[in-house]
Amino acid sequence: MLQTYSAHDGTTLACHVSGAGDAVICLPGGPMQSAGYLGDLGGLTAHRRLLMLDPRGAGRSATPEDVSSYRCDRLVGDVEALREHLGLDRIDLLAHCAGANLATLYAARHPDRVRRLALITPSTRAVGIEATGESRLATARLRRDEPWFAAAFAALEAIVAGDAADDDWKRIDPFFYGRWDAAARDHQAAQEGGRNEEAAAAFGAPGAFDPPATRAALGGFTAPVLLLAGEVDLNTPPGVVAEFAALFPHAEFVVQRGAGHFPWLDDAHRFTTTTAEFLARP
């Protein structure tokens, strides 16, 4: 079911609603990718009602007149408008990849409005933590026995060295999945064209992030937080997620074994069990 609401600037935003039970607002990555690639988050809809937000300018949400409204810190208002629309005092918030930057800024700005926060293979730009090239290479080497490894690893080495050809970025696709099988290929192909490139460029524009201020705010964030890393996630290696988790007073850090950047695809049962149990806690 599609549900729409109005952002504070009048832009009509859309979220895809499925499942039953208490609401969980889900923020996709990309950045500025439509929410379709999240699917049903491995069957999490059996446990909760998921409201998957299409960012402004992507999916079924309207394109705003003000391009600067794509900036991550300004998108906080879109999440707050959805909370108001739902009539909830506090929300459970789940975010994947780049969406974790938005969820983190929301939590820093509106700490009393968040009941639980789940960050799934999160990007860490908002808090100024970066994965090194060597940490990505070390994570990639865990896949050395895969038949596609040699070509993909050569492409990754070129990217890390700053010598990447255009097709090298496509060659590393297998590293983002725990299994590079037909389902993973279909999932990757389905994401093509789902991201608003103009919006993605503006998402991290100057002024979007103030890591020292955000880190300080998170030090006083009292709600429970789940940070879930994929063991072989090239985008956000587990060590980076562990460093992120250390910023929260009440964080649970989990590494899903054998998982890449989309852990609900690699082991749906393990992902949904971990996430649903966290969201069900008092």
C-alpha positions as CSV (number, residue, x, y, z in Angstrom):
1,M,0.0,0.0,0.0
2,L,1.3,3.5,-0.9
3,Q,0.8,6.2,1.7
4,T,1.6,9.9,1.0
5,Y,2.1,12.9,3.2
6,S,3.3,16.4,3.0
7,A,6.8,17.6,4.0
8,H,7.2,20.9,5.8
9,D,8.0,22.6,2.5
10,G,4.9,21.2,0.8
11,T,6.7,18.4,-1.2
12,T,4.5,15.3,-1.4
13,L,6.5,12.3,-0.1
14,A,5.6,8.6,-0.4
15,C,6.2,5.6,1.7
16,H,5.4,1.9,0.9
17,V,3.5,0.3,3.8
18,S,3.4,-3.5,4.3
19,G,3.2,-5.9,7.2
20,A,1.3,-5.6,10.5
21,G,1.9,-4.5,14.0
22,D,3.7,-1.4,15.3
23,A,5.2,0.9,12.7
24,V,8.9,1.0,11.8
25,I,10.0,3.8,9.5
26,C,12.7,2.5,7.1
27,L,15.1,4.8,5.3
28,P,16.9,3.4,2.2
29,G,20.5,4.1,1.2
30,G,22.0,5.1,-2.1
31,P,22.0,7.9,-1.1
32,M,18.7,9.0,-2.5
33,Q,17.7,5.6,-3.7
34,S,14.0,4.6,-4.0
35,A,13.0,2.1,-1.3
36,G,12.1,-0.8,-3.6
37,Y,15.4,-2.6,-3.2
38,L,14.7,-3.2,0.5
39,G,11.9,-5.6,-0.5
40,D,10.3,-6.9,2.7
41,L,13.6,-6.9,4.5
42,G,13.8,-10.6,4.4
43,G,10.3,-11.1,5.8
44,L,10.5,-8.5,8.6
45,T,6.9,-7.7,7.6
46,A,5.8,-10.8,9.5
47,H,6.9,-9.0,12.7
48,R,6.2,-5.4,12.1
49,R,4.5,-2.8,9.9
50,L,7.2,-1.3,7.7
51,L,6.9,2.2,6.2
52,M,9.6,2.4,3.6
53,L,10.2,6.0,2.6
54,D,11.0,7.0,-0.9
55,P,13.3,10.1,-0.5
56,R,12.2,13.3,-2.1
57,G,12.9,13.1,-5.8
58,A,13.1,9.3,-5.9
59,G,10.6,6.5,-6.4
60,R,7.0,7.7,-5.9
61,S,8.0,10.9,-4.0
62,A,7.7,14.3,-5.7
63,T,10.7,16.3,-6.9
64,P,11.1,19.5,-4.9
65,E,11.8,22.9,-6.5
66,D,14.7,23.6,-4.1
67,V,17.6,21.3,-5.0
68,S,19.4,22.2,-1.7
69,S,16.6,20.4,0.1
70,Y,18.3,17.1,-0.9
71,R,21.0,17.9,1.7
72,C,21.1,15.2,4.4
73,D,20.7,17.6,7.3
74,R,17.6,19.1,5.7
75,L,16.1,15.7,5.0
76,V,15.7,15.3,8.8
77,G,12.6,17.4,8.4
78,D,11.0,14.8,6.1
79,V,11.4,12.1,8.8
80,E,9.9,14.4,11.4
81,A,7.0,15.3,9.1
82,L,6.3,11.6,8.7
83,R,6.3,11.1,12.5
84,E,3.8,13.9,12.8
85,H,1.7,12.5,10.0
86,L,1.5,9.2,11.8
87,G,0.6,10.9,15.1
88,L,3.4,9.0,17.0
89,D,5.2,10.5,20.0
90,R,8.2,8.3,19.4
91,I,9.2,6.1,16.4
92,D,11.2,3.0,15.7
93,L,13.6,3.9,13.0
94,L,15.6,1.5,10.7
95,A,18.1,2.7,8.2
96,H,20.3,1.0,5.6
97,C,23.6,2.3,4.2
98,A,23.5,6.0,3.5
99,G,20.1,6.2,5.1
100,A,21.9,5.7,8.4
101,N,23.4,9.2,8.0
102,L,19.9,10.6,7.9
103,A,18.7,8.4,10.8
104,T,21.8,9.5,12.9
105,L,21.1,13.2,12.3
106,Y,17.5,12.7,13.2
107,A,18.4,10.9,16.4
108,A,20.9,13.7,17.2
109,R,18.3,16.4,16.6
110,H,15.3,14.7,18.0
111,P,16.6,12.2,20.6
112,D,13.3,12.1,22.6
113,R,11.4,11.1,19.4
114,V,13.3,7.8,18.9
115,R,12.2,4.7,20.7
116,R,14.7,2.3,19.0
117,L,17.2,2.8,16.3
118,A,18.5,0.0,14.0
119,L,21.4,0.9,11.6
120,I,22.0,-1.8,9.0
121,T,25.4,-2.0,7.3
122,P,25.5,1.8,7.9
123,S,27.4,4.5,6.2
124,T,29.3,6.6,8.8
125,R,29.8,9.9,7.1
126,A,27.6,11.8,9.6
127,V,30.0,10.9,12.4
128,G,33.3,11.3,10.5
129,I,34.4,7.6,10.5
130,E,35.9,6.3,7.3
131,A,37.0,2.9,6.1
132,T,40.5,2.8,4.8
133,G,41.5,1.3,1.5
134,E,43.4,-1.4,3.3
135,S,40.4,-2.3,5.5
136,R,38.3,-2.8,2.3
137,L,41.1,-4.9,0.7
138,A,41.4,-7.0,3.8
139,T,37.6,-7.6,3.8
140,A,37.7,-8.4,0.1
141,R,40.4,-11.0,0.7
142,L,38.0,-13.1,2.7
143,R,36.4,-14.0,-0.6
144,R,39.6,-15.3,-2.2
145,D,38.1,-18.7,-2.9
146,E,35.3,-17.4,-5.0
147,P,35.5,-18.0,-8.8
148,W,35.0,-14.4,-9.6
149,F,37.6,-13.1,-7.1
150,A,40.6,-12.4,-9.2
151,A,38.9,-10.0,-11.7
152,A,36.9,-8.3,-8.9
153,F,39.9,-7.9,-6.6
154,A,42.0,-6.4,-9.4
155,A,39.3,-3.8,-10.0
156,L,39.1,-3.1,-6.3
157,E,42.9,-2.6,-6.1
158,A,42.6,-0.1,-9.0
159,I,39.8,1.8,-7.2
160,V,41.7,2.0,-4.0
161,A,44.9,3.2,-5.8
162,G,42.8,5.9,-7.6
163,D,43.4,4.4,-11.0
164,A,39.9,3.0,-11.6
165,A,38.5,2.6,-15.1
166,D,34.8,3.2,-15.5
167,D,34.0,-0.5,-15.6
168,D,36.0,-1.3,-12.5
169,W,33.1,-0.1,-10.3
170,K,30.8,-2.6,-11.9
171,R,33.3,-5.4,-11.6
172,I,33.3,-5.2,-7.8
173,D,29.6,-5.8,-7.5
174,P,30.1,-9.4,-6.3
175,F,31.8,-8.1,-3.1
176,F,28.6,-6.5,-1.9
177,Y,26.7,-9.8,-1.6
178,G,27.4,-12.8,0.6
179,R,26.6,-15.0,-2.4
180,W,27.0,-13.8,-6.0
181,D,24.2,-16.0,-7.3
182,A,21.3,-15.3,-9.6
183,A,19.3,-13.7,-6.8
184,A,22.1,-11.3,-6.1
185,R,22.5,-10.5,-9.8
186,D,18.8,-9.8,-10.1
187,H,18.8,-7.6,-7.0
188,Q,21.8,-5.6,-8.3
189,A,20.2,-5.2,-11.7
190,A,16.9,-4.1,-10.2
191,Q,18.6,-1.1,-8.5
192,E,19.7,0.4,-11.8
193,G,17.9,3.7,-12.3
194,G,16.5,3.8,-8.8
195,R,18.8,6.6,-7.6
196,N,18.3,10.3,-8.2
197,E,21.9,11.3,-9.2
198,E,21.3,15.0,-8.8
199,A,19.9,14.4,-5.3
200,A,22.7,12.1,-4.4
201,A,25.3,14.7,-5.3
202,A,23.5,17.3,-3.1
203,F,23.1,14.8,-0.2
204,G,26.5,15.4,1.2
205,A,27.0,19.0,0.1
206,P,29.0,21.3,2.3
207,G,27.2,21.9,5.6
208,A,25.4,18.6,5.5
209,F,27.5,17.0,8.2
210,D,29.1,18.3,11.4
211,P,30.7,15.1,12.8
212,P,32.0,16.6,16.1
213,A,28.6,18.0,17.0
214,T,26.8,14.8,16.0
215,R,29.2,12.6,17.9
216,A,28.7,14.8,21.0
217,A,24.9,14.6,20.6
218,L,25.0,10.8,20.3
219,G,26.9,10.6,23.6
220,G,23.7,11.6,25.3
221,F,21.4,9.5,23.2
222,T,19.7,7.1,25.6
223,A,17.5,5.0,23.3
224,P,18.7,1.4,22.5
225,V,20.6,1.1,19.2
226,L,21.3,-1.9,17.0
227,L,24.3,-1.7,14.6
228,L,24.4,-4.7,12.3
229,A,27.5,-5.3,10.1
230,G,28.0,-7.8,7.4
231,E,31.0,-10.0,7.9
232,V,32.2,-9.5,4.3
233,D,30.6,-6.1,3.6
234,L,33.1,-4.2,1.5
235,N,31.2,-0.9,1.9
236,T,31.2,-0.7,5.7
237,P,33.6,-3.3,7.1
238,P,32.7,-4.6,10.6
239,G,35.6,-2.7,12.3
240,V,34.1,0.6,11.1
241,V,30.6,-0.4,12.4
242,A,32.2,-1.3,15.7
243,E,33.8,2.2,16.0
244,F,30.4,3.7,15.2
245,A,28.7,1.6,17.9
246,A,31.1,2.9,20.5
247,L,29.6,6.4,20.1
248,F,26.3,5.3,21.6
249,P,25.8,4.7,25.3
250,H,23.4,1.8,24.7
251,A,24.4,0.1,21.5
252,E,24.3,-3.5,20.5
253,F,26.9,-4.4,17.8
254,V,26.2,-7.6,15.8
255,V,28.2,-9.1,12.9
256,Q,26.1,-11.3,10.6
257,R,28.4,-14.1,9.5
258,G,28.7,-14.5,5.7
259,A,26.7,-11.4,5.0
260,G,27.6,-8.6,2.6
261,H,26.0,-5.2,2.3
262,F,22.4,-6.6,2.0
263,P,22.2,-9.0,5.0
264,W,18.5,-9.7,4.6
265,L,19.3,-11.3,1.2
266,D,22.2,-13.4,2.4
267,D,20.4,-15.0,5.4
268,A,16.9,-13.7,5.8
269,H,16.2,-15.8,8.9
270,R,19.2,-14.7,10.8
271,F,18.6,-11.1,9.8
272,T,14.9,-11.0,10.7
273,T,15.5,-12.8,14.0
274,T,18.2,-10.4,15.1
275,T,16.3,-7.3,14.0
276,A,12.8,-8.3,15.1
277,E,14.1,-9.3,18.6
278,F,15.8,-6.0,18.9
279,L,12.7,-4.1,17.9
280,A,10.5,-6.1,20.2
281,R,12.4,-5.2,23.4
282,P,10.7,-2.8,25.9
